[in-house]
Amino acid sequence: MKAMLISTYELAPQVRHFVFGVPEVERLHFKAGQFVSFNEMLNGKKITRPYSIASLPDGNRFELCLNLVHEGIFSPFLFQMKPGDSVEMSAPLGFFVVRNPTKEALFIATGTGIAPFRAMAPDYLSHPQAAQLNLLFGVRHENSIYYRNEFEELARRHSNFNFWPTLSRAEPSWSGRTGHVQVHLLEAIGDRRDLDVYICGLKAMVDDVRAILKALGFDRKQIIFEKYD
């Protein structure tokens, strides 16, 4: 099927939010946290790339959060698209979805790994018996806290949700958490070992957090992850 670009806006330098529509379907079926794969002939080769959906189901629309990789192949193509342009896509797939919203959970993201959590957090909290949910989000600079206003508003509306951004290259004016997400892992889980932990970001962070959790006694079934490289 074809995904047609509807609009885009800048989230931060070289990071963009995309809104796509699928004209040939009335409703695109997917679960919060799943991904779509785009494929196109680029430089004489058919290239396929998966991208997490950064939105809840909304008719035939879906949204993405992408960073521009200058040495890449697909992201420069997507960043050059104009509204009305189309790209070939597959139906949504993936198992990185909320498993049990009545069980306390921790979401951990770095960079554009926040994309699936933009959908999964409100999906989790929409459950009438939703448990406590904490979101630990690591970026370098304050201007890269993607969707900050949305997550802060979600925290205001839901007493069982905490949004904890942490900056690895914080400016002097920043008064919040600093350092990588691993530094704040123990604060986020406390003495609890019955949480579900969802992790999304680059391989090094994901592997490091998984190793820490396993050393703390977490069962592998409690650790749900998706790598972005």
SVG drawing of the C-alpha trace seen along z (x, -y; Angstrom):
<svg xmlns="http://www.w3.org/2000/svg" viewBox="-13 -29 41 44">
<polyline fill="none" stroke="black" stroke-width="0.4" points="0.0,0.0 1.0,-3.6 1.6,-6.1 1.0,-9.7 2.7,-12.5 0.2,-14.9 2.4,-17.2 5.7,-17.6 7.1,-19.8 10.5,-20.1 10.9,-18.6 14.5,-19.6 17.5,-20.2 17.4,-17.3 14.5,-15.6 11.1,-15.8 7.5,-14.7 5.7,-13.2 2.0,-12.7 1.1,-10.1 -2.2,-8.9 -3.1,-5.7 -5.7,-6.8 -6.8,-3.4 -8.0,-2.2 -10.8,-3.7 -9.0,-2.6 -5.4,-1.5 -5.4,1.2 -2.5,1.3 -1.7,1.4 0.2,-1.4 3.9,-0.6 3.9,1.3 5.9,0.2 5.5,-0.1 8.1,0.7 8.8,-1.6 10.3,-0.3 11.5,-2.2 14.0,-1.8 16.9,-4.0 20.2,-4.3 19.2,-1.3 18.4,1.0 15.1,1.8 15.6,0.6 13.3,1.4 13.3,-0.3 11.1,0.2 9.8,-2.9 7.9,-2.9 4.5,-4.5 4.4,-7.6 0.6,-7.9 -2.5,-6.1 -4.8,-4.6 -6.6,-7.5 -8.6,-6.4 -6.2,-6.0 -3.5,-8.2 -0.3,-7.5 2.7,-9.5 6.4,-9.0 9.3,-10.6 12.5,-10.4 16.0,-11.8 18.0,-12.7 21.0,-10.4 23.1,-12.2 25.1,-9.1 21.9,-7.0 19.8,-6.1 16.2,-6.2 16.0,-9.1 17.3,-11.7 14.7,-10.5 11.9,-10.9 13.2,-14.3 13.0,-15.5 9.4,-14.4 6.7,-17.1 3.0,-16.9 1.2,-14.8 4.3,-12.6 4.0,-8.9 6.1,-6.0 5.4,-2.3 4.7,-0.7 3.7,2.6 0.9,3.2 1.8,2.5 3.6,5.2 5.5,5.8 5.3,7.1 6.5,4.0 3.1,3.2 1.6,2.8 1.1,6.2 -0.7,5.6 -1.7,2.0 -2.8,3.2 0.8,4.1 3.2,1.3 5.6,0.4 8.7,-1.6 9.2,-3.0 12.8,-3.9 13.7,-5.7 16.6,-7.6 16.5,-9.9 13.9,-9.0 13.3,-5.8 10.6,-7.9 8.4,-7.4 6.5,-4.2 6.0,-5.6 4.2,-8.6 1.4,-6.1 2.0,-3.5 1.8,-5.9 -1.7,-7.2 -2.7,-3.7 -1.5,-2.3 -3.1,-5.2 -6.5,-4.9 -7.1,-1.5 -9.7,-2.0 -7.4,-0.1 -4.1,-1.4 -1.2,-0.9 1.7,-3.3 3.7,-4.2 7.0,-6.1 8.7,-7.3 12.5,-7.9 13.6,-9.7 17.3,-10.5 18.5,-13.0 21.6,-15.3 20.0,-18.8 16.9,-20.4 15.7,-21.4 15.7,-17.7 13.1,-16.6 10.7,-15.6 7.0,-15.9 7.8,-17.4 4.6,-19.4 2.5,-16.4 4.1,-14.2 4.0,-16.9 0.3,-17.4 -0.3,-13.7 1.4,-13.7 -0.9,-16.6 -4.0,-14.6 -2.9,-11.3 -1.6,-11.1 -0.3,-7.6 2.1,-8.8 5.6,-10.4 7.6,-11.9 11.4,-12.0 13.6,-13.6 17.4,-13.4 20.0,-15.3 23.5,-13.9 24.8,-17.4 22.7,-19.7 23.0,-23.4 23.7,-25.3 20.1,-26.5 18.8,-22.9 17.6,-21.9 16.2,-18.5 17.9,-15.1 21.3,-14.8 23.4,-12.0 22.3,-8.9 19.2,-6.9 21.2,-4.1 22.2,-6.5 18.5,-6.9 17.4,-3.3 17.6,-2.4 15.6,-5.6 13.0,-4.6 12.5,-1.1 13.3,-1.5 13.2,1.9 10.5,3.2 11.3,6.3 7.8,7.0 7.6,4.3 7.5,4.6 10.2,2.6 9.9,1.5 13.1,0.1 13.6,-1.6 16.6,-3.2 20.1,-2.4 21.6,1.0 24.3,-0.1 21.7,-1.6 19.2,1.2 21.8,3.9 23.3,2.0 19.9,1.5 18.9,5.1 22.2,6.3 21.6,4.1 18.0,5.3 19.0,9.0 21.7,8.4 19.0,7.0 17.0,10.1 14.5,9.2 13.2,12.1 13.7,11.8 9.9,11.9 9.6,8.6 12.0,6.9 10.4,5.8 12.7,4.0 13.2,2.7 16.5,1.6 16.9,-1.3 20.2,-0.2"/>
</svg>
